[in-house]
Amino acid sequence: MKSSIRRRRRAATAVALGSVLALTATACGDDGSGGAGGKGTEGSGKGTITFWDNNGGVRTDIWKQIIADFEKKYPDIKVKYVGVPAASVQSKYDTAIQGGGLPDVGGVGTAMLAEIAAQGALEPLDGRISKSSLNGKLNEKFLESVKSASGDEKTYTVPTSANNGTLWYRTDLFGAAELDAPTTWTKFYAAAGKLTDQGKNRFGYTIRGGEGSIAQALDATYGQSGITSFWNGEKTTVNDPKNVAALEKYVGLYKKDTPSADVNNDFTKMVAQWDSGTIGMLSHNLGSYANHEKALSGKFKGIPNPTLDDGTRVQVSNPVDGLGLFKSGKNKAAAWKFVEFAASHEANSKWNRTAGQVPANTEAAQDAWVQASEPTKLAAEALNGASTKIVQLPYYLPDWNTISKADNEPNFQKVLLGKLSAKEFLDTLADQINKAQADWKKNH
């Protein structure tokens, strides 16, 4: 049933895309309406440009600061700011691609990049980057993630920041138990067991069983197996025997060293539970630092996800945020100046300091605030480290979000509850991914 639904969805997308192309060919053209089909122009490099913030409300204040700095440097350019909530930005882009009204510049992360680029709305930026002040100053692993997510290995968005998987742990509980920091998977499992006392409602770890569970489970799986590629030819490595064994060990923590309520935990419940209880460790990302600082100041630390015993760190790709330049823009020269400015050392550092994320600009990543914020510093070092291997998740697949969320989050809960084996779960996931990859290859 689900595969037929996906086929209908793809068919509907193809029809819609055909309609889009027909509309833009007959109606939009180069009339400045901002549809995907417009070729746009370089323009004078002056005048007004429109910028869509893809996390409006949350990051509005810092973007307005950066825009003010930009307009001070370039008084002949004015930036019209439009804040779009993260939950609705994909649909807003889709509507504008079909009916016109795309911005000159917009926030485009890797999770939505492929769909927008596939409709011809974004301009490839490789040539512009190579000739700009950003050349050689953007994190190479972030660029790899952007190219991988595009589906055609082109750079359609200039990376500005990335989150990173973080293992938060209670330093007070670790100290009392005389445990080393959980820097390796061996130490992680040892700590999970030693910190658990079910009779006193104390647990070594909290596992994510609700919404958003798949990417986190895959991070733990690949992190332990040491497999460094999502693909082996045209088949996924998701259900490789090493990954099966790794996932079996990870889900084996449930109800033994974790609370039973974890089966329904999304990140909000998981973070609140860790902050208020006596749980030793939590896997999340840099985004929850402020919550922990408020609840547990001085009693916790955050480190990148554990390494193998030999020091090798394998982790799945985290979404990379960035700025895209739209093909239909009538003043690309001015729009590019804004992208270049926003991704430059000072502006990129200022934005990421507010967000608590890892700067894409390698000079910004060396700034004092990064070095002073231990979780961010360690995340930056991990993302730049020679011993870090990043498994690129296939964000470019049209079905990826459906497969990794609606189709398999309930299945992962069945694994935790012992109603489905880790092998059955991964075999099902692999079959869906392989079919999605085969469908994608037919059209590329």
C-alpha positions as CSV (number, residue, x, y, z in Angstrom):
1,M,0.0,0.0,0.0
2,K,2.7,2.5,1.0
3,S,4.7,1.9,-2.1
4,S,1.6,2.5,-4.3
5,I,1.0,5.7,-2.3
6,R,4.6,6.8,-3.0
7,R,4.2,6.0,-6.7
8,R,1.1,8.1,-6.9
9,R,2.9,10.9,-5.0
10,R,5.8,10.7,-7.6
11,A,3.3,10.7,-10.4
12,A,1.5,13.7,-9.0
13,T,4.9,15.5,-8.5
14,A,5.8,14.8,-12.2
15,V,2.4,16.1,-13.4
16,A,2.8,19.2,-11.2
17,L,6.3,19.8,-12.4
18,G,5.2,19.5,-16.0
19,S,2.5,22.1,-15.3
20,V,5.1,24.3,-13.6
21,L,7.3,24.1,-16.7
22,A,4.4,24.8,-19.0
23,L,3.3,27.8,-16.9
24,T,6.7,29.3,-16.7
25,A,7.4,28.8,-20.4
26,T,4.2,30.5,-21.4
27,A,3.6,33.0,-18.6
28,C,6.6,33.7,-16.4
29,G,9.5,33.8,-18.8
30,D,11.8,36.6,-17.8
31,D,9.1,39.0,-16.6
32,G,10.4,39.1,-13.1
33,S,7.7,37.1,-11.5
34,G,10.2,34.8,-9.8
35,G,9.0,31.5,-11.0
36,A,11.4,28.6,-11.5
37,G,11.5,29.0,-15.2
38,G,12.8,32.5,-15.3
39,K,16.5,32.8,-16.3
40,G,17.0,36.1,-14.4
41,T,19.8,38.6,-14.9
42,E,22.9,39.7,-13.2
43,G,21.5,43.2,-12.9
44,S,23.4,46.4,-11.8
45,G,24.6,45.1,-8.5
46,K,22.5,47.8,-6.8
47,G,18.9,48.2,-5.7
48,T,16.6,46.0,-3.6
49,I,16.8,42.3,-3.1
50,T,14.5,39.9,-1.2
51,F,15.8,37.4,1.3
52,W,13.7,34.6,2.8
53,D,14.9,33.3,6.2
54,N,14.0,29.6,6.5
55,N,13.8,29.8,10.3
56,G,11.8,33.0,10.7
57,G,11.0,34.0,14.2
58,V,13.8,31.9,15.7
59,R,16.6,33.6,13.8
60,T,15.0,36.9,12.9
61,D,16.9,39.2,15.2
62,I,20.4,38.0,14.2
63,W,19.5,38.2,10.5
64,K,18.3,41.7,10.9
65,Q,21.7,42.6,12.5
66,I,23.6,41.0,9.6
67,I,21.4,42.8,7.1
68,A,22.1,46.1,8.8
69,D,25.8,45.4,8.7
70,F,25.5,44.5,5.0
71,E,23.6,47.6,4.1
72,K,26.2,49.7,5.9
73,K,28.9,48.2,3.8
74,Y,26.8,48.3,0.6
75,P,24.6,51.4,0.9
76,D,23.4,51.0,-2.7
77,I,21.8,47.7,-1.9
78,K,18.7,47.2,0.3
79,V,17.6,43.8,1.6
80,K,13.9,43.0,2.1
81,Y,13.7,40.5,4.9
82,V,10.9,37.9,4.9
83,G,10.9,35.5,7.9
84,V,9.3,32.1,7.0
85,P,8.8,29.6,9.8
86,A,10.8,26.4,9.4
87,A,7.6,24.2,9.4
88,S,6.2,26.0,6.3
89,V,9.2,27.0,4.3
90,Q,9.2,24.0,2.0
91,S,5.6,24.6,1.0
92,K,6.2,28.3,0.5
93,Y,9.1,27.6,-1.9
94,D,7.0,25.0,-3.8
95,T,4.1,27.5,-4.2
96,A,6.4,30.3,-5.4
97,I,8.1,27.9,-7.9
98,Q,4.7,27.1,-9.4
99,G,3.1,30.5,-9.2
100,G,6.0,33.1,-9.1
101,G,7.3,35.2,-6.3
102,L,10.6,33.5,-5.5
103,P,13.1,35.6,-3.5
104,D,16.6,36.6,-4.8
105,V,18.2,34.7,-1.9
106,G,16.8,32.2,0.5
107,G,17.8,29.8,3.3
108,V,18.0,26.3,1.8
109,G,19.2,23.4,3.9
110,T,20.2,20.0,2.6
111,A,17.0,18.4,3.8
112,M,15.0,20.4,1.2
113,L,17.7,21.1,-1.3
114,A,17.1,18.3,-3.8
115,E,13.4,19.0,-4.3
116,I,14.0,22.7,-5.0
117,A,17.0,22.1,-7.2
118,A,15.2,19.4,-9.2
119,Q,12.6,22.0,-10.2
120,G,15.3,24.2,-11.7
121,A,14.8,27.0,-9.2
122,L,18.4,27.3,-7.9
123,E,21.5,28.5,-9.6
124,P,24.7,26.3,-9.3
125,L,27.2,28.2,-7.3
126,D,30.5,26.3,-8.0
127,G,31.8,29.0,-10.4
128,R,30.8,31.9,-8.2
129,I,32.4,30.3,-5.1
130,S,35.7,29.6,-7.0
131,K,36.0,33.3,-8.0
132,S,35.0,34.7,-4.6
133,S,36.5,35.6,-1.3
134,L,34.9,32.4,0.1
135,N,37.0,30.1,-2.0
136,G,39.0,27.8,0.3
137,K,37.3,29.2,3.4
138,L,34.2,26.9,3.5
139,N,34.2,23.6,5.5
140,E,35.0,20.9,3.0
141,K,32.8,18.3,4.8
142,F,29.9,20.8,4.7
143,L,30.4,21.3,1.0
144,E,30.5,17.5,0.5
145,S,27.1,17.2,2.2
146,V,25.6,20.0,0.0
147,K,26.8,18.3,-3.2
148,S,25.6,14.9,-2.0
149,A,22.2,16.3,-1.2
150,S,21.8,18.0,-4.6
151,G,21.6,14.7,-6.5
152,D,23.9,15.9,-9.3
153,E,27.1,16.9,-7.2
154,K,26.6,20.6,-7.8
155,T,26.7,23.3,-5.1
156,Y,23.3,24.9,-5.0
157,T,23.6,26.5,-1.6
158,V,26.5,28.1,0.2
159,P,26.8,26.3,3.6
160,T,26.5,28.6,6.6
161,S,26.2,26.2,9.5
162,A,25.7,22.6,10.7
163,N,24.5,21.0,13.8
164,N,26.2,17.9,15.1
165,G,25.3,14.8,17.1
166,T,26.2,15.4,20.7
167,L,26.4,13.0,23.6
168,W,25.4,14.9,26.7
169,Y,26.5,13.4,30.0
170,R,26.1,14.2,33.7
171,T,29.5,15.0,35.1
172,D,28.3,14.8,38.7
173,L,26.9,11.2,38.2
174,F,30.0,10.1,36.3
175,G,32.3,11.5,39.0
176,A,30.4,9.8,41.8
177,A,30.6,6.5,39.9
178,E,34.3,7.1,39.1
179,L,33.6,6.7,35.4
180,D,35.6,8.0,32.5
181,A,33.9,10.3,30.0
182,P,32.0,8.2,27.4
183,T,34.3,9.0,24.5
184,T,34.2,5.5,23.0
185,W,31.3,3.1,22.5
186,T,33.0,0.7,24.9
187,K,33.0,3.4,27.6
188,F,29.4,4.4,26.7
189,Y,28.0,1.0,27.2
190,A,30.0,0.5,30.4
191,A,28.6,3.7,31.8
192,A,25.0,3.0,30.8
193,G,25.2,-0.2,32.8
194,K,26.9,1.2,35.9
195,L,24.7,4.2,36.2
196,T,21.5,2.2,36.1
197,D,19.6,1.4,39.3
198,Q,16.1,0.6,38.3
199,G,15.0,0.2,42.0
200,K,15.9,3.9,42.5
201,N,14.6,4.9,39.1
202,R,18.1,5.8,37.9
203,F,19.1,5.0,34.3
204,G,22.4,5.3,32.4
205,Y,20.8,6.5,29.1
206,T,17.6,7.8,27.5
207,I,16.9,6.5,24.0
208,R,14.8,8.3,21.4
209,G,11.9,6.0,20.4
210,G,9.3,8.6,19.2
211,E,9.4,11.1,16.3
212,G,12.8,11.7,14.9
213,S,14.2,8.3,16.0
214,I,15.5,7.0,12.7
215,A,18.4,9.3,12.0
216,Q,19.6,9.0,15.6
217,A,19.4,5.2,15.5
218,L,21.3,5.2,12.2
219,D,24.0,7.5,13.8
220,A,24.5,4.9,16.6
221,T,24.4,2.0,14.1
222,Y,27.0,3.3,11.7
223,G,29.0,4.8,14.5
224,Q,29.5,1.4,16.0
225,S,29.8,-0.7,12.8
226,G,32.5,1.6,11.3
227,I,30.9,1.3,7.8
228,T,31.7,4.6,6.1
229,S,29.4,4.7,3.1
230,F,25.6,4.5,2.8
231,W,26.0,2.7,-0.5
232,N,27.7,-0.4,-1.8
233,G,27.2,0.1,-5.5
234,E,23.5,0.7,-6.0
235,K,22.5,-1.1,-2.8
236,T,22.4,0.5,0.6
237,T,24.6,-0.7,3.4
238,V,21.9,-0.1,6.0
239,N,21.2,-3.8,6.5
240,D,24.9,-5.0,6.4
241,P,25.4,-7.6,9.1
242,K,27.7,-5.3,11.0
243,N,25.0,-2.7,11.1
244,V,22.4,-5.3,12.2
245,A,24.7,-6.3,15.1
246,A,25.3,-2.7,16.1
247,L,21.6,-1.8,16.1
248,E,20.8,-5.0,18.2
249,K,23.3,-3.8,20.8
250,Y,21.9,-0.3,20.8
251,V,18.2,-1.2,21.2
252,G,19.3,-3.8,23.8
253,L,19.7,-0.8,26.2
254,Y,15.9,-0.2,26.1
255,K,14.2,-0.9,29.5
256,K,17.5,-2.4,30.7
257,D,19.5,0.8,31.0
258,T,16.8,3.3,29.9
259,P,13.3,4.2,31.1
260,S,10.4,2.3,29.5
261,A,8.7,5.6,28.6
262,D,11.5,6.2,26.0
263,V,9.5,4.3,23.4
264,N,7.3,7.4,22.9
265,N,9.9,10.1,23.4
266,D,10.5,12.8,20.8
267,F,13.3,15.2,21.4
268,T,11.2,17.6,23.6
269,K,10.2,14.8,26.0
270,M,13.6,13.2,25.9
271,V,15.4,16.5,26.7
272,A,13.0,17.4,29.5
273,Q,13.3,14.0,31.0
274,W,17.1,14.2,31.1
275,D,17.2,17.7,32.5
276,S,14.8,16.9,35.3
277,G,15.8,13.4,36.3
278,T,18.8,11.2,37.2
279,I,19.7,9.8,33.8
280,G,23.4,9.6,32.9
281,M,23.5,10.2,29.2
282,L,21.4,11.7,26.3
283,S,22.1,11.7,22.6
284,H,20.8,14.8,20.9
285,N,22.6,17.7,19.2
286,L,24.1,21.2,20.0
287,G,20.6,22.7,19.8
288,S,19.6,21.6,23.3
289,Y,22.6,23.2,25.1
290,A,20.6,26.1,26.4
291,N,18.0,23.8,28.0
292,H,20.7,21.8,29.8
293,E,22.6,24.9,30.9
294,K,19.4,26.2,32.5
295,A,18.6,23.0,34.3
296,L,22.0,21.5,35.0
297,S,24.6,24.3,34.9
298,G,27.9,22.9,36.0
299,K,26.7,19.3,36.1
300,F,27.0,18.3,32.5
301,K,29.2,18.2,29.4
302,G,28.6,17.6,25.7
303,I,30.9,15.7,23.5
304,P,30.6,14.4,19.9
305,N,29.2,10.9,19.6
306,P,31.6,8.1,20.7
307,T,34.4,6.8,18.6
308,L,35.5,3.3,17.9
309,D,38.3,2.0,20.2
310,D,40.9,3.0,17.7
311,G,39.8,6.6,17.7
312,T,37.9,6.5,14.4
313,R,34.7,8.5,14.5
314,V,31.9,7.5,12.0
315,Q,28.7,9.5,12.0
316,V,25.8,10.1,9.7
317,S,25.5,13.5,8.0
318,N,23.6,16.2,9.9
319,P,21.5,18.7,7.8
320,V,23.7,21.6,6.7
321,D,22.0,25.0,6.4
322,G,22.9,27.4,3.7
323,L,22.0,30.2,1.3
324,G,20.7,29.6,-2.2
325,L,20.7,32.0,-5.2
326,F,17.5,31.7,-7.2
327,K,17.8,31.5,-11.0
328,S,14.8,33.9,-11.6
329,G,16.4,36.8,-9.7
330,K,16.8,40.0,-11.6
331,N,19.7,41.3,-9.6
332,K,22.0,38.3,-9.0
333,A,25.1,40.4,-8.7
334,A,23.6,42.2,-5.6
335,A,22.2,38.9,-4.3
336,W,25.5,37.2,-4.5
337,K,27.2,40.0,-2.6
338,F,24.7,39.3,0.2
339,V,25.4,35.6,0.2
340,E,29.2,36.2,0.2
341,F,28.8,38.7,3.1
342,A,26.6,36.4,5.2
343,A,29.0,33.5,4.8
344,S,32.1,35.6,5.5
345,H,34.1,35.3,8.7
346,E,32.5,38.0,10.8
347,A,28.9,37.5,9.8
348,N,29.0,33.7,9.9
349,S,30.6,33.8,13.3
350,K,28.0,36.2,14.6
351,W,25.1,34.1,13.3
352,N,26.4,30.8,14.6
353,R,27.3,32.2,18.0
354,T,23.6,33.1,18.4
355,A,22.5,29.8,17.1
356,G,25.1,27.7,19.0
357,Q,26.0,25.9,15.9
358,V,29.2,25.1,14.0
359,P,30.3,27.8,11.5
360,A,30.8,26.8,7.9
361,N,33.4,29.5,7.5
362,T,36.7,27.9,8.6
363,E,38.0,31.2,10.0
364,A,34.9,31.7,12.0
365,A,35.2,28.2,13.4
366,Q,38.5,29.3,15.0
367,D,37.0,32.3,16.8
368,A,37.3,32.7,20.6
369,W,33.6,32.0,21.4
370,V,33.8,28.6,19.6
371,Q,36.9,27.7,21.6
372,A,35.2,28.8,24.8
373,S,32.1,26.7,24.2
374,E,33.4,23.2,24.7
375,P,30.5,21.3,23.0
376,T,30.7,23.6,19.9
377,K,34.5,23.4,19.9
378,L,34.5,19.6,20.1
379,A,31.8,19.4,17.4
380,A,33.8,21.7,15.1
381,E,37.0,19.6,15.7
382,A,35.0,16.4,15.0
383,L,33.6,17.7,11.8
384,N,37.0,18.9,10.6
385,G,38.9,16.0,12.0
386,A,40.9,13.7,9.7
387,S,39.7,10.6,11.6
388,T,36.0,11.6,11.2
389,K,34.1,9.7,8.5
390,I,30.7,11.1,7.5
391,V,28.1,8.7,6.1
392,Q,26.1,10.9,3.7
393,L,22.4,10.2,4.1
394,P,20.5,10.3,0.7
395,Y,18.6,13.5,1.2
396,Y,18.4,13.8,-2.6
397,L,15.9,10.9,-2.8
398,P,12.3,12.2,-3.1
399,D,11.1,9.5,-0.8
400,W,13.7,9.9,1.9
401,N,11.7,12.0,4.3
402,T,8.7,9.6,4.0
403,I,10.9,6.5,4.4
404,S,12.9,7.8,7.3
405,K,9.9,9.2,9.2
406,A,6.3,8.0,8.6
407,D,7.2,4.6,7.1
408,N,9.7,3.5,9.7
409,E,9.4,5.3,13.0
410,P,6.5,3.0,14.0
411,N,8.7,0.0,13.0
412,F,11.5,1.2,15.2
413,Q,9.1,1.3,18.2
414,K,8.3,-2.3,17.4
415,V,12.0,-3.1,17.5
416,L,12.3,-1.5,21.0
417,L,9.2,-3.5,22.2
418,G,10.6,-6.8,20.8
419,K,7.9,-7.2,18.2
420,L,10.3,-6.8,15.3
421,S,13.9,-7.9,15.0
422,A,16.7,-5.4,14.2
423,K,17.4,-7.4,11.1
424,E,13.8,-7.3,9.9
425,F,13.7,-3.6,10.6
426,L,16.8,-2.9,8.6
427,D,15.9,-5.3,5.8
428,T,12.6,-3.4,5.4
429,L,14.3,-0.1,5.5
430,A,17.0,-1.2,3.0
431,D,14.3,-2.6,0.6
432,Q,12.5,0.8,0.5
433,I,15.7,2.7,0.1
434,N,16.9,0.5,-2.8
435,K,13.6,0.9,-4.6
436,A,13.7,4.7,-4.1
437,Q,17.3,4.8,-5.4
438,A,16.3,2.7,-8.5
439,D,13.4,5.0,-9.2
440,W,15.6,8.0,-8.8
441,K,18.3,6.6,-11.2
442,K,15.7,6.0,-13.9
443,N,15.1,9.8,-14.0
444,H,18.7,10.9,-13.8
